[in-house]
Amino acid sequence: MKENNNDVLPNNPTLDDVARYAKVSSATVSRFINNPAVVSERSKIKIEEAIRILNYVPHAAARALASNKSRMIGVIVPSLEDALFGGFLERFQNMISTEGYTTIVASSSFDKNKEHAQINEMVSHNVDALLLVGLSRDNSIYSLLNKKNIPYVITWVVDDRGEHPCAGFSNEVAAAKIADYLMDLGHTKFGMILGDSKSNDRAYGRLLGVRHALSRRQLSLPDELIIERPLGVEYGQEAFRILMSRSDRPTAIICGSDPFAYGAFFESKMLGISIPEDVSITGFDDTWLARHLTPPLTTLRTPQPQMAKLAAQYLVSRLRGNEVEPPPILDVELIVRGTCASPS
């Protein structure tokens, strides 16, 4: 459809204006706006061009009222301060946008009470579904979502009890993988830097995985060599200083997240400690900086593209009214680079 310069374009175009320009019915335009998948490709092209020419923006409240759907999916992540969740969010949003949905994103700052309030706020604004990170929250939240028939999916974890749908991986298995790798290099003295294992189930799973891996080879991880801190490079620096000041200091430090490993790496330069000659360091997540350090960081690559895809597919299927199986458990890949070596 070509724009006719002689046409007088309305200042505040309506759905009916779009229908007239596209030469389709108003009902077809409404279906396109609320559920693009049910409209033929030919009609889609005509409607999209009419919307572009008219600069038509659907009224969100009217759409929600007409369809009883907001076409919004709420996403709450623990932090937006680093790159960890950015790529995941972009992939997730790209996938759901093809189905006519958009995202509302909030950061809980690793605060359970804040997350609870954010969930209630999103529910009050009629989000159609929710994506959450981790399982560490009050069961009343799940009761609320089930009562209101709001589909949800949990990421970055798996639910061993099978009570909640998850698009994620086993933090315990992943952490055990990197502990096994370090023990195969000959390490027997370990330290660990991680988040709060009491409130963060991902951190707890990673701690459990390391301890179980060590115990299978008759080794242990003493409490005094476990440093729990808020997520951040500066906290990794602090924790590294503490660990390396011990009289019987570790030869390998397992970090529960890449920012902790970055902090340990930077602090080692300040202290004149050589990596990996004096101490081996590992990360978790394989964020963008890991491969650019000198030496580059050995870490675990979490399956963020697959998590985003499976989470989006699960929620969209649920929103279509389909009964679907929870996503499969994903694997985490050990990325061996240059920050690990056999102990001196």
N, C-alpha and C positions, 0 to 999 in steps of 0.2 A: 504494500500500500504506500503510495507516495503522498507526501504532504502537499496539499493544495494551498498556494499562497493566497488564494482568494477566499479561503475559508476563514471565518472569524472564530478564533479559538476561545473557548470560555475561560474566564479568569479562575473560576473554581469548578473544575470539571468533576462530573459525577460518574458513577458507574454506568448510567444510561448513555452518557456522552461517549464513553469508551466503546460501548456496544454499537452505537451508531457508526463510529469511525471504523470499527473492525468489521462491521456488517455481520455481526452475530447477535444472538439474543442476550438480554441482560442476565438471564439465568446462566448462560455459558460463561460470561465474564465472572459472575459470582463464584461459579465452580472453579474457574481458573485461579481466582484469588485465594479461595479457601482450601483447594485441593488440586494443584496443577496436574497431578498424575492422571486424573480422570478425564482430562480434556485432550482432544486429538492434537497431533503435532501441527497440523495446518492451522487450526484455530489458535493454538498457542502463539504461533509466529505473528498472526494478525493482531491478537490482543496485546502482545508485548510491544509491537510497533505503535499501536494506538496509545498505549500508556506512555510511551516515550514522547510521542508528538504532543500529547495533551499535558505532559508533566503531572499525570494523575498519581496521587498518593492515597491508597485505601485508608479509610478511617478505622483505626485499630479497635476502638470501642464498638463501632458498628459491626465490624467483622466478628468480634467475640460474641456479640449479642446474637447475630444471625446464625452463627455456627455452633455456639456454645463452646468455642475453642479460641484461645488467645494466639495460637500458632507460635508460642514462646516456650523454650525449654530452659529452665534454670540450671545454672552450673555454679557450684561452690567449690573452690579450691583452697588449700591451706595458705597459699602465698602467691602474690604476683610480683614479688621483689626480684626474682631471678628468672632465668630463661626456661626453667624446668617445665612449667605448665604451658608456656606460650605456644610452642609448636603443637602440642597436643590439642589445645583449645582451637587453634586455627584449623587443624584437620577436622576436628569434630564439627565445627561450625560450617565448614565447606560442605561436609556431607549432608547435614540436616537442611542446609539452605536449598539444596536441590529438590527437597520435598516440601518447600514452602515454609520452613520453620526458621526462627532466629533464636539467638541465645541472650540470656541475661546472666552476667557473670558477677560473682562476688568473691571476696577473699575473707576467710575466717581468721586469718593470722594465727592459725593453730589453736584457736580458742573455741572450745566446745559450746560454751554459752552463746558466744557470738554467732556461731554456725546455726545453733538452734533458733535464734532470733531471725536470722536470714532466711531459714527454711520457712518459718511461719509467715514472714513478709512475702516471700515468693508465692506461697500457697494463697495468701490473701489477694494477690494480684492475678490469680487464676492461671499460673503457669500450667502447661499441659503435661509436663514431665520434669524430672530432676535427674541430674548427674552429680554424684557425690564422690569424695575421695576417702577411702578407708572405712572401717566398720566401727570405729570408736565413737559411738553416740548412744543416747538414751533410746530404749526401745519404744518410748512413746512417740517418737518421730515416725518410726515405721508404721505404727498403729494409725497415726494421723493420715499418712499417705495412702495406706490401704483403705481406710474408711472413706476417703475422698476419691478413691479410684484413680490416683495419680501414679502412673508408672515411674519407676526409678531404677537406676543402675549404679553400682559401686565400682570404682576403678582403683588401680594400684594395689589391689589385694585379691585374695580368693577367700571364699567363705567355706571352711572345712565342714561346717554343719549343714550347708546347703539351704540355709534359710533365706538368703538374699541373692538376687542376680548380680553377678560380678563380671566385669570385663577387665581381667587383670592377671597377675602372676603371683606365685608364692614367694614372699620375701624371705621366708626361712630357707627354701631350697636355693634361692639365688645367693644368699649370703654364705651358705654352706659351700657353694661352688667356688667362691673366691678363697675361702679358708682352706679348702682342699688343695687348691692350686699353690697357695703359699706353703703349706705343709709339704707338698711334693718337692718344693724348692729346698726344703730342709729346715724351715722355720719351726721353732718350738715355743718362742716367747712372743706373745702377742699383746698389743694394746688395741683399744677400739674407741672411736669418737662417733657419737651418734646423738640423735634427738632424744626427747623425753620418752623413755620406754613405758612409762606408766600411763601416759595419755595418748600416745601415738602408736597405733597398732603396727604400722609399717616398721618403725624403729624397734619395737619389741620383737617382731618376727625376725628381723635381721640379727638382733642380739641372740635370739634363740638358735637361729641357724648356725651362727659361728660357734656357740657353746656346744651344740650337739655334734658338729663336725669335729671339734677338738676332742670331745669325750670319746668319740669312736676310735681315736688313736691314743687314748689314755693321756690326753693333755687337758689343761684347764685355762680359763680366762679369769684371773683374780679380779675381784671387785675394784681394787685400787687402780687397776689398769683399764677401767671403763670410765670414760669421761662423757657425761651427758650435758649437752648445751643446746640453746636455741640455734636454729639453722642460720648460718652466716659464715663468711670467710674469716672474719675477725675472731669468731669463737673457735674455729679450727686452729687458728694461730695460738690462741690461749691454751687449748687442750694439748696441742703438740708440745708446747713449752713444759707443761706439767708432766706429760708422759716421759719426755726425754730428760727430765730432772730426777727421775727415779734412780735409786742406786742400782737396781736390777732392771734396766730399761729394756723395752721391747726391741726386737729386731724387725718386726713387721707391725704396721699400724693399719687396721682396717677401718675405713671411714664409711659411715652410713649414708653419706650423700657427697656428691662431688664438691660442693662449696667447702665442706670440712677438709677435704683432701687438698683443695687449692690453698686454704689457709695454712695447713701443715707444710705444704710445699714452699710457700713464700717464707714462712717462719724458719724453715731449715736453712734458707740462704742467709737469714739474719744471724743464725746461731753457728754458721760454719759447719753444718751437718750435711754430709753428702748423700744424695738419693741417686741410686739405690745402694751405694757402697756401704753406708753406715746404717741405713734403715730403709726398708721397703714400705711403700705407701700405695693403697688402693682406694678407688672411689666407688660411686654407685650412681648410675643413670646415664653416663656418657654424654654430658652436656657439651656445648660447642667448644669450650675452652680446653677440654681434656686433651685433644690431639695437638694443641698448639703450644703446650708447655715444653720445656727442654730439661730433662727428657719428658716425652709425652706420657700422660697418665694411664696406667692400667686400671681398668674400671669394668663395671657391668653395664651393658646396654639394655635398658628397659624397652619393651616393645610398644612404644608410644603410638606409632602409626596404626598398628593392629588394634590397640586398645580403643583408639578414637573411632576406627571403622566399626568394630564390633559393638561398641556402646551406642553409636548412632543407629546402626541397623537394628539393634534390639529395641531401642525406644521407639523408632519409627514403626516397627512391626507391631509393637504393643498399642501404639496410638491408632493404628489401622484396625484395631480390634482383634488381632491375631493372637492366639496362644502360642508362644515360642519358647523353645528351650533356652536356658541361660547360656551365655557364650562359653566356649571352651577355655580351659586354663592355658595361658600363654607361657612361652619359655623366655628366659633371660640369657643373653649371650655374654660370655666372658671375652673382653677385649684386652688382649695382652699387648702392652706397649713397653715403655722403658723404665718404669719406676719400681720394678721388682727384680730382685736377684737373690741368689743363695746367700745366707748370712755369712759374714766374715768369720 
